Amino acid sequence: MVKLPNAKVQRFYDMLASANELIYDGVNESKLSIAIKRLAARTNRHATEKCIDHFIQMLIDVAPKDNSIPKNYCEAKNVMSSLGLEAKKK
């Protein structure tokens, strides 16, 4: 007999699946991987949110219109925190 996950576990699996969707067809980057890289750049390079958002906007501008790139720092942080992950300074 296969035991199905409870609602809380299923919600986590659904969020993880959503976070692991590719940002657009033809690339190997997911919303989660982009969010991690964005938060790491801010933390490790001491960049401002505005600076990171500027570079992400350049990426969004050249990506296909149906992309799922987190649009700003706050959205990237939400992708991480929805999975219970947080960026911590060293």
C-alpha positions as CSV (number, residue, x, y, z in Angstrom):
1,M,0.0,0.0,0.0
2,V,1.4,3.4,-1.0
3,K,1.1,6.1,1.6
4,L,0.4,9.5,0.2
5,P,2.1,12.6,1.8
6,N,0.0,14.7,4.1
7,A,-1.2,18.2,3.0
8,K,1.8,20.0,4.5
9,V,4.3,17.7,2.8
10,Q,2.4,17.8,-0.5
11,R,2.4,21.6,-0.4
12,F,6.2,21.6,0.1
13,Y,6.6,19.2,-2.9
14,D,4.5,21.4,-5.0
15,M,6.5,24.5,-4.1
16,L,9.7,22.6,-4.8
17,A,8.4,21.5,-8.2
18,S,7.4,25.1,-9.0
19,A,10.8,26.4,-7.9
20,N,12.6,23.8,-10.1
21,E,10.7,24.8,-13.3
22,L,13.1,26.0,-15.9
23,I,13.1,29.8,-16.4
24,Y,12.4,29.2,-20.1
25,D,12.8,26.4,-22.7
26,G,16.3,25.7,-23.9
27,V,18.1,26.6,-20.7
28,N,19.2,24.6,-17.6
29,E,18.5,27.2,-15.0
30,S,15.5,27.1,-12.7
31,K,13.7,29.8,-10.7
32,L,15.4,28.3,-7.7
33,S,18.9,28.3,-9.2
34,I,18.6,31.9,-10.3
35,A,17.2,32.9,-6.9
36,I,20.2,31.2,-5.2
37,K,22.7,32.9,-7.5
38,R,21.0,36.3,-7.0
39,L,21.1,36.0,-3.2
40,A,24.7,34.7,-3.3
41,A,25.8,37.7,-5.5
42,R,24.2,40.1,-3.1
43,T,25.7,38.5,0.0
44,N,29.1,37.5,-1.3
45,R,29.8,40.7,-3.4
46,H,28.1,43.1,-1.0
47,A,26.0,44.4,-3.8
48,T,22.8,46.4,-3.2
49,E,19.4,45.1,-4.1
50,K,19.1,47.9,-6.7
51,C,22.4,46.7,-8.3
52,I,21.3,43.1,-8.4
53,D,17.8,44.0,-9.7
54,H,19.5,46.1,-12.5
55,F,21.5,43.1,-13.8
56,I,18.5,40.7,-13.5
57,Q,16.4,43.2,-15.5
58,M,19.1,43.0,-18.3
59,L,18.7,39.2,-18.3
60,I,14.9,39.5,-18.4
61,D,15.1,42.0,-21.3
62,V,17.0,39.4,-23.5
63,A,15.0,36.4,-22.3
64,P,11.9,35.1,-24.1
65,K,8.7,36.9,-22.9
66,D,7.3,33.8,-21.3
67,N,10.2,33.4,-18.8
68,S,9.8,32.7,-15.1
69,I,12.9,34.6,-13.9
70,P,12.2,36.1,-10.5
71,K,11.6,39.8,-11.3
72,N,13.4,41.4,-8.4
73,Y,15.4,40.6,-5.2
74,C,12.2,40.3,-3.1
75,E,10.7,37.8,-5.4
76,A,13.9,35.7,-5.4
77,K,14.0,35.8,-1.6
78,N,10.4,34.6,-1.6
79,V,11.3,31.6,-3.8
80,M,13.9,30.7,-1.2
81,S,11.9,31.4,1.9
82,S,8.9,29.4,0.7
83,L,11.1,26.4,0.8
84,G,12.4,27.2,4.3
85,L,15.8,28.4,2.9
86,E,17.4,31.6,4.0
87,A,20.5,33.5,2.9
88,K,22.9,34.1,5.8
89,K,25.9,36.4,5.9
90,K,29.2,34.7,6.6
